[in-house]
Amino acid sequence: MRVTFIHADGKGRTDAEAEPGSILLDVAQAHMMPLEGTCEGQMACSTCHVIVDKADFDRLPPASEMEEDMLDLAAGVRRTSRLSCQIVLTHDLDGLTVHIPAESRNMQGPR
């Protein structure tokens, strides 16, 4: 299945292939997107915040209350913001497009 990442500058894009069941954060990091995921998916931070394309947002299951609370701490949050560690890719999400927020900073550097 395919996922498209729109770079923080809004100009570049990376098309990625992923297996169903993959976590979006893992796919993003494997393709060098600047998402830290400091808490390793435990929803204790918001460093994996992405903005889901408006056309794709309704295809996602709703965010949990805990995820919503973490998004309140993220910089540059939009109506379609989600934590990429909480998005499990399924066949229904094939073609998903997400935007890396301009405010993203990966303090861990390249992996």
C-alpha positions as CSV (number, residue, x, y, z in Angstrom):
1,M,0.0,0.0,0.0
2,R,1.1,3.6,-0.6
3,V,1.5,6.5,1.7
4,T,2.6,10.0,0.5
5,F,4.4,12.4,2.9
6,I,4.4,16.0,2.0
7,H,7.6,17.6,3.3
8,A,7.5,20.5,5.8
9,D,8.5,23.0,3.1
10,G,5.2,22.1,1.3
11,K,7.2,21.5,-1.9
12,G,8.8,18.1,-1.6
13,R,7.1,14.8,-1.3
14,T,8.1,11.2,-0.6
15,D,6.0,8.3,-1.8
16,A,6.4,5.2,0.5
17,E,5.3,1.6,0.3
18,A,4.1,0.1,3.5
19,E,2.6,-3.2,4.6
20,P,-0.9,-3.3,6.2
21,G,-0.5,-3.3,9.9
22,S,2.5,-1.0,9.9
23,I,2.5,2.0,12.2
24,L,2.6,5.3,10.2
25,L,5.4,6.7,12.5
26,D,7.6,3.7,11.6
27,V,7.0,4.1,7.9
28,A,7.8,7.9,8.2
29,Q,11.0,7.3,10.0
30,A,12.1,4.5,7.6
31,H,11.7,7.2,4.8
32,M,13.7,9.8,6.7
33,M,10.8,12.0,7.7
34,P,11.7,14.4,10.6
35,L,9.4,12.8,13.2
36,E,11.1,11.9,16.5
37,G,8.6,9.7,18.2
38,T,10.4,10.4,21.4
39,C,8.0,8.3,23.5
40,E,8.1,5.4,21.1
41,G,4.4,5.3,20.6
42,Q,3.3,5.5,24.2
43,M,1.4,8.8,23.7
44,A,3.5,10.6,26.2
45,C,4.7,13.3,23.7
46,S,3.6,14.9,20.5
47,T,6.8,14.6,18.5
48,C,5.2,12.4,15.8
49,H,2.4,14.9,15.0
50,V,1.3,14.9,11.3
51,I,-1.4,16.7,9.5
52,V,-3.6,14.3,7.5
53,D,-4.8,15.5,4.1
54,K,-8.4,16.7,4.4
55,A,-9.5,14.3,1.7
56,D,-8.2,11.4,3.8
57,F,-9.0,12.4,7.3
58,D,-12.4,10.8,7.5
59,R,-11.0,7.4,6.5
60,L,-9.1,7.3,9.8
61,P,-10.7,5.9,13.0
62,P,-11.4,8.7,15.5
63,A,-8.6,9.8,17.8
64,S,-8.8,8.7,21.4
65,E,-9.2,11.2,24.2
66,M,-5.6,10.6,25.2
67,E,-4.4,11.3,21.7
68,E,-6.5,14.5,21.6
69,D,-4.8,15.5,24.9
70,M,-1.3,15.0,23.4
71,L,-2.3,16.9,20.3
72,D,-3.1,19.9,22.5
73,L,0.7,20.1,23.2
74,A,1.8,19.9,19.6
75,A,3.0,22.9,17.6
76,G,1.0,23.9,14.5
77,V,-2.0,21.7,15.2
78,R,-4.8,21.7,12.6
79,R,-8.2,20.2,12.5
80,T,-6.9,17.2,10.7
81,S,-3.8,16.7,13.0
82,R,-3.1,13.2,14.4
83,L,-0.2,11.4,16.1
84,S,1.4,9.2,13.5
85,C,2.2,6.6,16.2
86,Q,-1.5,6.0,16.6
87,I,-2.3,5.4,12.9
88,V,-2.2,1.7,12.0
89,L,-2.2,1.4,8.2
90,T,-4.9,-0.8,6.7
91,H,-6.0,-1.5,3.1
92,D,-8.7,1.1,3.6
93,L,-5.9,3.7,4.1
94,D,-4.1,3.0,0.8
95,G,-3.1,6.2,-0.8
96,L,-3.1,8.2,2.5
97,T,-1.4,11.6,2.3
98,V,0.1,13.3,5.3
99,H,1.8,16.6,5.7
100,I,4.9,17.0,7.9
101,P,4.2,20.2,10.0
102,A,6.5,23.1,9.3
103,E,7.2,23.2,13.0
104,S,8.7,19.6,13.0
105,R,12.1,19.3,14.4
106,N,13.8,16.0,14.8
107,M,16.3,16.6,17.6
108,Q,17.6,13.0,17.3
109,G,19.0,13.7,13.9
110,P,19.3,11.1,11.1
111,R,19.0,7.5,12.1
